[in-house]
Every structure is written in C-alpha cells, then in structure tokens.
Amino acid sequence: MQKVFHTRQFMAGNSPAVRIPVSMAFPKQTKLVVIREGNRIIVEPEVTSLASLPAQFAALRPLHTGERLEFVEAERA
C-alpha cells in the first residue's frame, strides 16, 4: 500500500525543505540519499556495501588500543 502526503516546499535557512509526517519518517540518524529523476525527488536510506568497510574500520581506529587480550583456555573435563 502506497502512502501519499501533500506538502509544500519552504526555505530552511538557505536550503529548500519539506516536512514529512512522523509515520513516513525513517529512524533517527538514518543516512539518506536524495536522487533527482526528472520532476521526481527520491529520498531513500543509504545502502551500505563492502566498499564502505575500509572507511568504517578507519573510523574505529581511535577506539582501538592496540592491545590484544590473552586467551585463557578453559580446562576440559
């Protein structure tokens, strides 16, 4: 089922903007991609791929201490 909502464009600072109802919104902090196809503007969640993996690892680098925890093997019965 397709939901339809009518709105108007307005200015938010120097940028054109539109309001969407909460029922149509993506979860907070969702990265979005905006695509223009002729007279249509499509907003969709960004799809992550393996190509983004190196950037994700680089973002984690400041959190890595460089130390490795020692593995302690449990005694088997």
Order of alpha helices (4+ residues) and beta strands (2+ residues): beta-beta-beta-beta-alpha
